[in-house]
Amino acid sequence: MTDVNPTSDQHQVVCDPIDFTFTTPDLILNIIRPLIDAQSLPALLSLSTISTNFLQIIRTSETFWKELCRQRWKEKWGFHRRWEDALKWYDVFNNDQGRSDTRVTFWRERYFEEEQDATRQSISLRELNSLTFDFRFWIGQPTVVNERIVVKSGLLQSASRDVRFWWKDDEENRVEEGSEEWFSYRGVLTGHPCREPGIEWFMNDSSIIQWGFRPNLWPKGEIRRTENWGWEIRNPNVVMRA
């Protein structure tokens, strides 16, 4: 419960001690679920006006942190895979009888691991090889409307929804150490709107990528993270999103 002190020059919120009926993780979740987001989390964890029991549950409850993960991830790209992977590793965590620190909660650790990973700007070959991209041109094809040439944004319509960057760890795709080539990895691209076979892709360790028919490749692009934790590839001509 909260009261406003009318005798103070400035209204001050007074927090009464949490009643024992509100010290279960499920009930706590009902109270604070609307407040959960990445920005409010530090303040939530540092509250000093709430009962010690309440704070202990917030910091160590698997129920709380599991729900926090679900609320945080459900609007992010790749939610289903991220959630299923977490559930799988949670089972492994629970079966580990040799844990030395029983205070560690799996879901709390997982939350901060995913937050950290979301800041990563370089993509691994395994990730790139597993993703399917939606391909769109920045500028659409000119059309004639009422005897006028109209050029619409190419972002309004997908040119292909099944672009893949294939890579195999074999001699053909390896770049020898000391090579003067700008790229470190290479593979085959499929699903391009031109539908012609033989398109190759090349990428360095900084996630700069280029594709096309050698030696006449299309402009270099950059692989980067989007705000919703997805992956995007863009060059001056096109943008692809996983």
C-alpha positions as protocol buffer text, in pm:
chain_id: "A"
residue {
  index: 1
  type: MET
  ca { x: 0 y: 0 z: 0 }
}
residue {
  index: 2
  type: THR
  ca { x: 112 y: 359 z: -54 }
}
residue {
  index: 3
  type: ASP
  ca { x: 10 y: 686 z: 108 }
}
residue {
  index: 4
  type: VAL
  ca { x: 80 y: 1047 z: 27 }
}
residue {
  index: 5
  type: ASN
  ca { x: 204 y: 1252 z: 322 }
}
residue {
  index: 6
  type: PRO
  ca { x: -9 y: 1570 z: 316 }
}
residue {
  index: 7
  type: THR
  ca { x: 209 y: 1755 z: 568 }
}
residue {
  index: 8
  type: SER
  ca { x: 513 y: 1754 z: 345 }
}
residue {
  index: 9
  type: ASP
  ca { x: 591 y: 2046 z: 114 }
}
residue {
  index: 10
  type: GLN
  ca { x: 643 y: 1791 z: -158 }
}
residue {
  index: 11
  type: HIS
  ca { x: 423 y: 1487 z: -184 }
}
residue {
  index: 12
  type: GLN
  ca { x: 621 y: 1189 z: -68 }
}
residue {
  index: 13
  type: VAL
  ca { x: 529 y: 831 z: -144 }
}
residue {
  index: 14
  type: VAL
  ca { x: 548 y: 614 z: 165 }
}
residue {
  index: 15
  type: CYS
  ca { x: 582 y: 239 z: 110 }
}
residue {
  index: 16
  type: ASP
  ca { x: 438 y: 17 z: 379 }
}
residue {
  index: 17
  type: PRO
  ca { x: 607 y: -319 z: 438 }
}
residue {
  index: 18
  type: ILE
  ca { x: 487 y: -586 z: 197 }
}
residue {
  index: 19
  type: ASP
  ca { x: 239 y: -816 z: 366 }
}
residue {
  index: 20
  type: PHE
  ca { x: 340 y: -1181 z: 387 }
}
residue {
  index: 21
  type: THR
  ca { x: 61 y: -1269 z: 143 }
}
residue {
  index: 22
  type: PHE
  ca { x: 258 y: -1093 z: -132 }
}
residue {
  index: 23
  type: THR
  ca { x: 582 y: -1283 z: -91 }
}
residue {
  index: 24
  type: THR
  ca { x: 531 y: -1555 z: -349 }
}
residue {
  index: 25
  type: PRO
  ca { x: 684 y: -1519 z: -696 }
}
residue {
  index: 26
  type: ASP
  ca { x: 349 y: -1555 z: -875 }
}
residue {
  index: 27
  type: LEU
  ca { x: 185 y: -1275 z: -682 }
}
residue {
  index: 28
  type: ILE
  ca { x: 488 y: -1051 z: -716 }
}
residue {
  index: 29
  type: LEU
  ca { x: 478 y: -1102 z: -1090 }
}
residue {
  index: 30
  type: ASN
  ca { x: 119 y: -983 z: -1099 }
}
residue {
  index: 31
  type: ILE
  ca { x: 226 y: -665 z: -922 }
}
residue {
  index: 32
  type: ILE
  ca { x: 534 y: -571 z: -1122 }
}
residue {
  index: 33
  type: ARG
  ca { x: 474 y: -733 z: -1465 }
}
residue {
  index: 34
  type: PRO
  ca { x: 345 y: -404 z: -1617 }
}
residue {
  index: 35
  type: LEU
  ca { x: 665 y: -232 z: -1501 }
}
residue {
  index: 36
  type: ILE
  ca { x: 908 y: -481 z: -1653 }
}
residue {
  index: 37
  type: ASP
  ca { x: 1142 y: -350 z: -1919 }
}
residue {
  index: 38
  type: ALA
  ca { x: 1516 y: -320 z: -1967 }
}
residue {
  index: 39
  type: GLN
  ca { x: 1522 y: 47 z: -1863 }
}
residue {
  index: 40
  type: SER
  ca { x: 1345 y: -4 z: -1529 }
}
residue {
  index: 41
  type: LEU
  ca { x: 1531 y: -322 z: -1434 }
}
residue {
  index: 42
  type: PRO
  ca { x: 1830 y: -153 z: -1259 }
}
residue {
  index: 43
  type: ALA
  ca { x: 1595 y: 54 z: -1046 }
}
residue {
  index: 44
  type: LEU
  ca { x: 1384 y: -250 z: -972 }
}
residue {
  index: 45
  type: LEU
  ca { x: 1685 y: -442 z: -846 }
}
residue {
  index: 46
  type: SER
  ca { x: 1809 y: -158 z: -628 }
}
residue {
  index: 47
  type: LEU
  ca { x: 1486 y: -77 z: -446 }
}
residue {
  index: 48
  type: SER
  ca { x: 1559 y: -16 z: -78 }
}
residue {
  index: 49
  type: THR
  ca { x: 1211 y: 65 z: 50 }
}
residue {
  index: 50
  type: ILE
  ca { x: 1069 y: -282 z: -4 }
}
residue {
  index: 51
  type: SER
  ca { x: 1090 y: -575 z: 231 }
}
residue {
  index: 52
  type: THR
  ca { x: 1399 y: -795 z: 225 }
}
residue {
  index: 53
  type: ASN
  ca { x: 1186 y: -1096 z: 140 }
}
residue {
  index: 54
  type: PHE
  ca { x: 1046 y: -918 z: -164 }
}
residue {
  index: 55
  type: LEU
  ca { x: 1393 y: -824 z: -289 }
}
residue {
  index: 56
  type: GLN
  ca { x: 1521 y: -1176 z: -229 }
}
residue {
  index: 57
  type: ILE
  ca { x: 1248 y: -1316 z: -450 }
}
residue {
  index: 58
  type: ILE
  ca { x: 1319 y: -1060 z: -722 }
}
residue {
  index: 59
  type: ARG
  ca { x: 1689 y: -1144 z: -722 }
}
residue {
  index: 60
  type: THR
  ca { x: 1674 y: -1522 z: -696 }
}
residue {
  index: 61
  type: SER
  ca { x: 1331 y: -1649 z: -804 }
}
residue {
  index: 62
  type: GLU
  ca { x: 1337 y: -1869 z: -1114 }
}
residue {
  index: 63
  type: THR
  ca { x: 967 y: -1796 z: -1164 }
}
residue {
  index: 64
  type: PHE
  ca { x: 1026 y: -1423 z: -1167 }
}
residue {
  index: 65
  type: TRP
  ca { x: 1325 y: -1432 z: -1403 }
}
residue {
  index: 66
  type: LYS
  ca { x: 1162 y: -1681 z: -1639 }
}
residue {
  index: 67
  type: GLU
  ca { x: 864 y: -1449 z: -1677 }
}
residue {
  index: 68
  type: LEU
  ca { x: 1095 y: -1150 z: -1715 }
}
residue {
  index: 69
  type: CYS
  ca { x: 1275 y: -1329 z: -1999 }
}
residue {
  index: 70
  type: ARG
  ca { x: 947 y: -1414 z: -2169 }
}
residue {
  index: 71
  type: GLN
  ca { x: 815 y: -1060 z: -2142 }
}
residue {
  index: 72
  type: ARG
  ca { x: 1141 y: -914 z: -2270 }
}
residue {
  index: 73
  type: TRP
  ca { x: 1192 y: -1157 z: -2557 }
}
residue {
  index: 74
  type: LYS
  ca { x: 840 y: -1205 z: -2690 }
}
residue {
  index: 75
  type: GLU
  ca { x: 854 y: -891 z: -2907 }
}
residue {
  index: 76
  type: LYS
  ca { x: 1208 y: -961 z: -3026 }
}
residue {
  index: 77
  type: TRP
  ca { x: 1318 y: -1130 z: -3344 }
}
residue {
  index: 78
  type: GLY
  ca { x: 1380 y: -1503 z: -3304 }
}
residue {
  index: 79
  type: PHE
  ca { x: 1161 y: -1538 z: -2994 }
}
residue {
  index: 80
  type: HIS
  ca { x: 1051 y: -1899 z: -3052 }
}
residue {
  index: 81
  type: ARG
  ca { x: 1401 y: -2033 z: -3111 }
}
residue {
  index: 82
  type: ARG
  ca { x: 1543 y: -1830 z: -2822 }
}
residue {
  index: 83
  type: TRP
  ca { x: 1269 y: -1952 z: -2586 }
}
residue {
  index: 84
  type: GLU
  ca { x: 1295 y: -2316 z: -2690 }
}
residue {
  index: 85
  type: ASP
  ca { x: 1674 y: -2311 z: -2653 }
}
residue {
  index: 86
  type: ALA
  ca { x: 1641 y: -2159 z: -2306 }
}
residue {
  index: 87
  type: LEU
  ca { x: 1391 y: -2424 z: -2198 }
}
residue {
  index: 88
  type: LYS
  ca { x: 1623 y: -2698 z: -2322 }
}
residue {
  index: 89
  type: TRP
  ca { x: 1923 y: -2560 z: -2135 }
}
residue {
  index: 90
  type: TYR
  ca { x: 1711 y: -2504 z: -1825 }
}
residue {
  index: 91
  type: ASP
  ca { x: 1651 y: -2879 z: -1813 }
}
residue {
  index: 92
  type: VAL
  ca { x: 2024 y: -2937 z: -1838 }
}
residue {
  index: 93
  type: PHE
  ca { x: 2082 y: -2681 z: -1561 }
}
residue {
  index: 94
  type: ASN
  ca { x: 1833 y: -2853 z: -1331 }
}
residue {
  index: 95
  type: ASN
  ca { x: 1992 y: -3192 z: -1389 }
}
residue {
  index: 96
  type: ASP
  ca { x: 2334 y: -3061 z: -1291 }
}
residue {
  index: 97
  type: GLN
  ca { x: 2359 y: -3191 z: -937 }
}
residue {
  index: 98
  type: GLY
  ca { x: 2714 y: -3067 z: -897 }
}
residue {
  index: 99
  type: ARG
  ca { x: 2640 y: -2695 z: -896 }
}
residue {
  index: 100
  type: SER
  ca { x: 2855 y: -2529 z: -632 }
}
residue {
  index: 101
  type: ASP
  ca { x: 2645 y: -2213 z: -599 }
}
residue {
  index: 102
  type: THR
  ca { x: 2276 y: -2285 z: -553 }
}
residue {
  index: 103
  type: ARG
  ca { x: 2200 y: -1913 z: -539 }
}
residue {
  index: 104
  type: VAL
  ca { x: 2258 y: -1880 z: -914 }
}
residue {
  index: 105
  type: THR
  ca { x: 1931 y: -1877 z: -1106 }
}
residue {
  index: 106
  type: PHE
  ca { x: 1936 y: -2003 z: -1463 }
}
residue {
  index: 107
  type: TRP
  ca { x: 1682 y: -1752 z: -1592 }
}
residue {
  index: 108
  type: ARG
  ca { x: 1855 y: -1453 z: -1438 }
}
residue {
  index: 109
  type: GLU
  ca { x: 2186 y: -1552 z: -1598 }
}
residue {
  index: 110
  type: ARG
  ca { x: 2009 y: -1617 z: -1927 }
}
residue {
  index: 111
  type: TYR
  ca { x: 1844 y: -1276 z: -1921 }
}
residue {
  index: 112
  type: PHE
  ca { x: 2172 y: -1090 z: -1893 }
}
residue {
  index: 113
  type: GLU
  ca { x: 2344 y: -1318 z: -2144 }
}
residue {
  index: 114
  type: GLU
  ca { x: 2080 y: -1236 z: -2406 }
}
residue {
  index: 115
  type: GLU
  ca { x: 2099 y: -865 z: -2326 }
}
residue {
  index: 116
  type: GLN
  ca { x: 2474 y: -875 z: -2381 }
}
residue {
  index: 117
  type: ASP
  ca { x: 2444 y: -1080 z: -2698 }
}
residue {
  index: 118
  type: ALA
  ca { x: 2196 y: -828 z: -2840 }
}
residue {
  index: 119
  type: THR
  ca { x: 2478 y: -570 z: -2850 }
}
residue {
  index: 120
  type: ARG
  ca { x: 2695 y: -795 z: -3068 }
}
residue {
  index: 121
  type: GLN
  ca { x: 2738 y: -655 z: -3419 }
}
residue {
  index: 122
  type: SER
  ca { x: 2938 y: -935 z: -3582 }
}
residue {
  index: 123
  type: ILE
  ca { x: 2763 y: -1249 z: -3705 }
}
residue {
  index: 124
  type: SER
  ca { x: 2905 y: -1600 z: -3686 }
}
residue {
  index: 125
  type: LEU
  ca { x: 2927 y: -1824 z: -3991 }
}
residue {
  index: 126
  type: ARG
  ca { x: 2693 y: -2071 z: -3825 }
}
residue {
  index: 127
  type: GLU
  ca { x: 2431 y: -1802 z: -3775 }
}
residue {
  index: 128
  type: LEU
  ca { x: 2467 y: -1665 z: -4128 }
}
residue {
  index: 129
  type: ASN
  ca { x: 2438 y: -2013 z: -4272 }
}
residue {
  index: 130
  type: SER
  ca { x: 2118 y: -2082 z: -4073 }
}
residue {
  index: 131
  type: LEU
  ca { x: 1925 y: -1767 z: -4163 }
}
residue {
  index: 132
  type: THR
  ca { x: 1680 y: -1698 z: -4445 }
}
residue {
  index: 133
  type: PHE
  ca { x: 1660 y: -1338 z: -4566 }
}
residue {
  index: 134
  type: ASP
  ca { x: 1388 y: -1121 z: -4718 }
}
residue {
  index: 135
  type: PHE
  ca { x: 1542 y: -928 z: -5012 }
}
residue {
  index: 136
  type: ARG
  ca { x: 1419 y: -578 z: -5107 }
}
residue {
  index: 137
  type: PHE
  ca { x: 1555 y: -307 z: -5333 }
}
residue {
  index: 138
  type: TRP
  ca { x: 1577 y: 45 z: -5199 }
}
residue {
  index: 139
  type: ILE
  ca { x: 1424 y: 179 z: -5523 }
}
residue {
  index: 140
  type: GLY
  ca { x: 1143 y: 0 z: -5704 }
}
residue {
  index: 141
  type: GLN
  ca { x: 1094 y: -54 z: -6076 }
}
residue {
  index: 142
  type: PRO
  ca { x: 958 y: 251 z: -6265 }
}
residue {
  index: 143
  type: THR
  ca { x: 591 y: 223 z: -6367 }
}
residue {
  index: 144
  type: VAL
  ca { x: 366 y: 441 z: -6581 }
}
residue {
  index: 145
  type: VAL
  ca { x: 63 y: 591 z: -6407 }
}
residue {
  index: 146
  type: ASN
  ca { x: -163 y: 832 z: -6597 }
}
residue {
  index: 147
  type: GLU
  ca { x: 108 y: 880 z: -6858 }
}
residue {
  index: 148
  type: ARG
  ca { x: 360 y: 969 z: -6589 }
}
residue {
  index: 149
  type: ILE
  ca { x: 661 y: 766 z: -6484 }
}
residue {
  index: 150
  type: VAL
  ca { x: 635 y: 680 z: -6114 }
}
residue {
  index: 151
  type: VAL
  ca { x: 913 y: 527 z: -5907 }
}
residue {
  index: 152
  type: LYS
  ca { x: 801 y: 383 z: -5575 }
}
residue {
  index: 153
  type: SER
  ca { x: 1008 y: 261 z: -5287 }
}
residue {
  index: 154
  type: GLY
  ca { x: 1138 y: -89 z: -5341 }
}
residue {
  index: 155
  type: LEU
  ca { x: 1085 y: -156 z: -4971 }
}
residue {
  index: 156
  type: LEU
  ca { x: 712 y: -187 z: -5033 }
}
residue {
  index: 157
  type: GLN
  ca { x: 749 y: -525 z: -5201 }
}
residue {
  index: 158
  type: SER
  ca { x: 976 y: -821 z: -5141 }
}
residue {
  index: 159
  type: ALA
  ca { x: 1185 y: -930 z: -5438 }
}
residue {
  index: 160
  type: SER
  ca { x: 1267 y: -1264 z: -5273 }
}
residue {
  index: 161
  type: ARG
  ca { x: 1192 y: -1426 z: -4938 }
}
residue {
  index: 162
  type: ASP
  ca { x: 1433 y: -1717 z: -4952 }
}
residue {
  index: 163
  type: VAL
  ca { x: 1785 y: -1574 z: -4981 }
}
residue {
  index: 164
  type: ARG
  ca { x: 2042 y: -1799 z: -4816 }
}
residue {
  index: 165
  type: PHE
  ca { x: 2417 y: -1761 z: -4757 }
}
residue {
  index: 166
  type: TRP
  ca { x: 2553 y: -2115 z: -4768 }
}
residue {
  index: 167
  type: TRP
  ca { x: 2892 y: -2204 z: -4627 }
}
residue {
  index: 168
  type: LYS
  ca { x: 3080 y: -2530 z: -4591 }
}
residue {
  index: 169
  type: ASP
  ca { x: 3402 y: -2580 z: -4401 }
}
residue {
  index: 170
  type: ASP
  ca { x: 3601 y: -2733 z: -4684 }
}
residue {
  index: 171
  type: GLU
  ca { x: 3913 y: -2650 z: -4881 }
}
residue {
  index: 172
  type: GLU
  ca { x: 3718 y: -2477 z: -5156 }
}
residue {
  index: 173
  type: ASN
  ca { x: 3575 y: -2218 z: -4916 }
}
residue {
  index: 174
  type: ARG
  ca { x: 3885 y: -2164 z: -4702 }
}
residue {
  index: 175
  type: VAL
  ca { x: 4099 y: -1855 z: -4743 }
}
residue {
  index: 176
  type: GLU
  ca { x: 4467 y: -1924 z: -4684 }
}
residue {
  index: 177
  type: GLU
  ca { x: 4649 y: -1730 z: -4415 }
}
residue {
  index: 178
  type: GLY
  ca { x: 4856 y: -1449 z: -4559 }
}
residue {
  index: 179
  type: SER
  ca { x: 4623 y: -1413 z: -4858 }
}
residue {
  index: 180
  type: GLU
  ca { x: 4590 y: -1061 z: -4999 }
}
residue {
  index: 181
  type: GLU
  ca { x: 4215 y: -1107 z: -5038 }
}
residue {
  index: 182
  type: TRP
  ca { x: 4003 y: -867 z: -4829 }
}
residue {
  index: 183
  type: PHE
  ca { x: 3767 y: -1144 z: -4721 }
}
residue {
  index: 184
  type: SER
  ca { x: 3811 y: -1433 z: -4479 }
}
residue {
  index: 185
  type: TYR
  ca { x: 3511 y: -1649 z: -4574 }
}
residue {
  index: 186
  type: ARG
  ca { x: 3327 y: -1735 z: -4892 }
}
residue {
  index: 187
  type: GLY
  ca { x: 3029 y: -1941 z: -4998 }
}
residue {
  index: 188
  type: VAL
  ca { x: 2732 y: -1968 z: -5232 }
}
residue {
  index: 189
  type: LEU
  ca { x: 2425 y: -1744 z: -5233 }
}
residue {
  index: 190
  type: THR
  ca { x: 2086 y: -1883 z: -5338 }
}
residue {
  index: 191
  type: GLY
  ca { x: 1741 y: -1729 z: -5372 }
}
residue {
  index: 192
  type: HIS
  ca { x: 1861 y: -1406 z: -5535 }
}
residue {
  index: 193
  type: PRO
  ca { x: 1590 y: -1234 z: -5746 }
}
residue {
  index: 194
  type: CYS
  ca { x: 1793 y: -1282 z: -6064 }
}
residue {
  index: 195
  type: ARG
  ca { x: 1754 y: -1660 z: -6010 }
}
residue {
  index: 196
  type: GLU
  ca { x: 2081 y: -1732 z: -6188 }
}
residue {
  index: 197
  type: PRO
  ca { x: 2311 y: -1997 z: -6039 }
}
residue {
  index: 198
  type: GLY
  ca { x: 2671 y: -1933 z: -5951 }
}
residue {
  index: 199
  type: ILE
  ca { x: 2636 y: -1629 z: -5721 }
}
residue {
  index: 200
  type: GLU
  ca { x: 2911 y: -1626 z: -5458 }
}
residue {
  index: 201
  type: TRP
  ca { x: 2942 y: -1430 z: -5137 }
}
residue {
  index: 202
  type: PHE
  ca { x: 3251 y: -1309 z: -4950 }
}
residue {
  index: 203
  type: MET
  ca { x: 3279 y: -1181 z: -4591 }
}
residue {
  index: 204
  type: ASN
  ca { x: 3553 y: -1058 z: -4359 }
}
residue {
  index: 205
  type: ASP
  ca { x: 3578 y: -1076 z: -3979 }
}
residue {
  index: 206
  type: SER
  ca { x: 3409 y: -735 z: -3945 }
}
residue {
  index: 207
  type: SER
  ca { x: 3089 y: -859 z: -4111 }
}
residue {
  index: 208
  type: ILE
  ca { x: 3150 y: -668 z: -4433 }
}
residue {
  index: 209
  type: ILE
  ca { x: 2994 y: -882 z: -4705 }
}
residue {
  index: 210
  type: GLN
  ca { x: 2980 y: -877 z: -5084 }
}
residue {
  index: 211
  type: TRP
  ca { x: 2814 y: -1103 z: -5341 }
}
residue {
  index: 212
  type: GLY
  ca { x: 2775 y: -1147 z: -5713 }
}
residue {
  index: 213
  type: PHE
  ca { x: 2949 y: -1306 z: -6009 }
}
residue {
  index: 214
  type: ARG
  ca { x: 3326 y: -1272 z: -5995 }
}
residue {
  index: 215
  type: PRO
  ca { x: 3497 y: -1053 z: -6097 }
}
residue {
  index: 216
  type: ASN
  ca { x: 3199 y: -816 z: -6130 }
}
residue {
  index: 217
  type: LEU
  ca { x: 3054 y: -819 z: -5780 }
}
residue {
  index: 218
  type: TRP
  ca { x: 2773 y: -597 z: -5654 }
}
residue {
  index: 219
  type: PRO
  ca { x: 2862 y: -324 z: -5398 }
}
residue {
  index: 220
  type: LYS
  ca { x: 2986 y: -430 z: -5058 }
}
residue {
  index: 221
  type: GLY
  ca { x: 2733 y: -441 z: -4776 }
}
residue {
  index: 222
  type: GLU
  ca { x: 2733 y: -448 z: -4399 }
}
residue {
  index: 223
  type: ILE
  ca { x: 2575 y: -701 z: -4166 }
}
residue {
  index: 224
  type: ARG
  ca { x: 2437 y: -538 z: -3855 }
}
residue {
  index: 225
  type: ARG
  ca { x: 2194 y: -590 z: -3569 }
}
residue {
  index: 226
  type: THR
  ca { x: 1849 y: -433 z: -3574 }
}
residue {
  index: 227
  type: GLU
  ca { x: 1675 y: -282 z: -3273 }
}
residue {
  index: 228
  type: ASN
  ca { x: 1459 y: -591 z: -3232 }
}
residue {
  index: 229
  type: TRP
  ca { x: 1771 y: -815 z: -3217 }
}
residue {
  index: 230
  type: GLY
  ca { x: 1738 y: -937 z: -3576 }
}
residue {
  index: 231
  type: TRP
  ca { x: 2001 y: -929 z: -3851 }
}
residue {
  index: 232
  type: GLU
  ca { x: 2010 y: -695 z: -4148 }
}
residue {
  index: 233
  type: ILE
  ca { x: 2235 y: -678 z: -4455 }
}
residue {
  index: 234
  type: ARG
  ca { x: 2239 y: -356 z: -4655 }
}
residue {
  index: 235
  type: ASN
  ca { x: 2439 y: -209 z: -4940 }
}
residue {
  index: 236
  type: PRO
  ca { x: 2362 y: 95 z: -5163 }
}
residue {
  index: 237
  type: ASN
  ca { x: 2118 y: -111 z: -5374 }
}
residue {
  index: 238
  type: VAL
  ca { x: 1935 y: -350 z: -5143 }
}
residue {
  index: 239
  type: VAL
  ca { x: 1843 y: -439 z: -4788 }
}
residue {
  index: 240
  type: MET
  ca { x: 1794 y: -792 z: -4658 }
}
residue {
  index: 241
  type: ARG
  ca { x: 1644 y: -884 z: -4322 }
}
residue {
  index: 242
  type: ALA
  ca { x: 1641 y: -1225 z: -4160 }
}
